[in-house]
């Protein structure tokens, strides 16, 4: 912990940033195993702050290096927050703080978000799934594949906010007024729910603190989806999902039909409509 505090106080910006990047790329050659998650968080945040300050200077030496470092640190900070939230959710008291840091650097940080989300869905862990999807955007195609992993017996109401709408949008189940939200707005909405009553029927913590929230929002605003799904493909997916639930004898078929039709804009409730599309 003293090593972490000393590193944060180092006056040489490039050295401090270099050491933080080394923690990410070569944890086995660092003091990572002696650090806890909070120490890691402080180091990465300080390094990211210095990258941001240096990038705004009039004369920036090694501009590409600082830009690349800022991106790597940003991704790591977001995923570290996700890891902390998942650890809190799973209540793994058996892991000591320094073991948690080691587990993050050696394993969790290098796993793809879609893989982690698929594993959470397959195990029926909607809280973990919500944390992952809200903080780490997936294309609609990947999101659909992840949601297909959910066991049929999981209550639709617990994951309705994650059901896809056209154009990478979402429709939170308990939002007042059915307006579609993009990925950033979904995250902000769920953060608001976190600080209010238990609207989702789950105790779901989406952010660790205000800094984490601001950082994730910035990251989501800069995200660009490189994969699109047509309206017809999305409609076919909902039909496929409903048929699977019918064959499984699931009692939630009617609710799923309604949820899908609303998100496809096929229900005219006088409050919102989608443009007419060819399937």
PyMOL commands that set and color helices and strands:
alter all, ss='L'
color gray80, all
select helices_A, chain A and resi 2-8+13-25+27-29+32-34+37-55+63-90+97-106+108-110+113-122+126-135+140-147+156-162+166-168+183-194+210-221+231-247+253-263
alter helices_A, ss='H'
color red, helices_A
select strands_A, chain A and resi 164-165+169-170
alter strands_A, ss='S'
color yellow, strands_A
deselect
rebuild
show_as cartoon
